[in-house]
């Protein structure tokens, strides 16, 4: 490159959607070579750089997410692919399995990098049978205060975090970042700043969310236009069209692997391949759902080899909890002692724990 320094070009492309990166680079520098395009792509898609907007431990956070089966979704994940879909006040929404070990371990790690957990609440549904529970917190950095949410299904411990993404109001935000890859489920339309609006529970709240994204430049399109965009045949009334089964292997989705950015490339690649092979969902006109429960793979990387016990200091409470779970059967056990869990400040008493985990936290 002679007309434009590659570092300058990489900086310019920070605000370009990943899908349009190559075309934009060629438009700015017609003589650009493949090596420089690859460098720009590598810089633009670096998940460590993106997560470092939240914490300087971005690489360790991704490793912990991969090991525990935690994802980042919502506007923060969508903005990784399509800049401009979030602002400085947007929440960082993490979704996890509802097992006590996952919830406690991830919340402990987040507290160690500075998150102050504040409130536990039911997000939707009957208070006696909540569909989601949310742990709210904040993380103060030199530049700003970030809002953090940890979200799980309290009644179905094995429910995949991906199933939450399938219940979102719009296709534009059906993106998620795991510890080993990033996924945009509707990249073919989202990269054009277009979105479908799904029929879902709580339409009043969903409409407010859609208006927020429309104000950020997203165009909501009818299903017939969406079908034309993807080259699908029209089948009459979009509400009674034949079910379209989707996978992460098709041309409408985009998956970006993180193996070249993280420590254990082999574990990262294996988990990404597993996710792509096992994730399948459908949409039926304006309705989106899943055909089978999408399993979120976990990397085989031990947390003992990450920043969970390296770049930050392990607390006495966590050390006691970890020793207990190891004695009880290792990190994979679904149950742990209520007495141990009750020592975690943001969970409190055993009675509260029974409410948090629905079936109680074991003996």
Phi, psi and omega in degrees: 000132180241322186283338183211124179300139184297327178294322177294318179296318177301320179294319179296321184283356176301331182258019178253140178297146183301322182297329184258009187299310183298314180297320180293318179298318180291327178291322179285322182226088183304332183268009184299141181262169185296327180298315181289327176296316178298321178295318178296319179295316181298320180291315184294324186265006183295112183288334179294315177300319181293313181289338177293348173294334180268314184209150178290350177263037184303318180294316179295321179299317178298319180296317178296318178301317181294322182287327183263350182077047180248142177236155169256129180221186183084203187295329180293323177286321179297324181288342172298320179275318190231089183304143179105353181274356174225168174230186185296338182268356184294141179289154168260104187262111177257134179244139183218169170295154183273018179283141180305319182298320180293311182299312183292316184295316181290319180295326176293317179299315181297324178294329182287336176267007170119356181290133175256106180283139189236304186227151174242129185214162172272134184271313184217163171085186179296129180304331179281339180223065185293143178274336178214146170242145185231128173257115183264142177205177177224154176228113179275128174237178181297329185269322185196173174260124180262141173268130183241140174228135172246123191235137177208167177265115187282341185263342182232091185301330185266006180293127182294141174302334180297329181297332175295320181298325180289346178265004181294160186284337187217150180290336184296330182258010178276068178230153174206152178244123175260188176279359184224350177196167174240143185230131166245115187284339181229048184299326185302322178265323182297326179293344176262009182063032179242153183211149168270147174255116183278148171285124184210168177294149178068053185299330180297314178293321179297321180295324177296319179294318180297321178298322179300317181285329175296321177294338178267011173102004180278134177258122177273129187241150176289161185300323181299321178291321176301316180300322178293321181299322183265000179076023180271144178291141177282140184235035178087222181303119184296342180277350179234024180289162178294142181299132177255117180274134183242151173221167177283356179271346185281174187281353181274340182259164176223131178236128180242114180281151184253013189300328182279356181252340188250170189291312186257089184297322183296312179297323180295314180295319180297316181294321179296314179299319179296316179298313181298319183289331190254355183264122181216138178212183181216162162225148183233094187063242182263016180246135181239140180195188182241145181281315174225161180296115180289120181273131177266109181297156175241144178287159180272007182289129178283138179296339179294344182258010182243185177297351179298333175228013183247288187282350177231167187263130179287133180279161179297321179298315181292321180300318179294317179297315181297317179297322180295314182293327177295319178292329183276355178136010175098183186291342184274354182295143180276342185244150173208173187288129175300324181296321178290313182297325182295344178279348177286117191306320185278357176255326171079226190283166177299323179298319177295320180298320177301323178289320182297312189260005173072300181269006186088169186258019178091188184261000000 
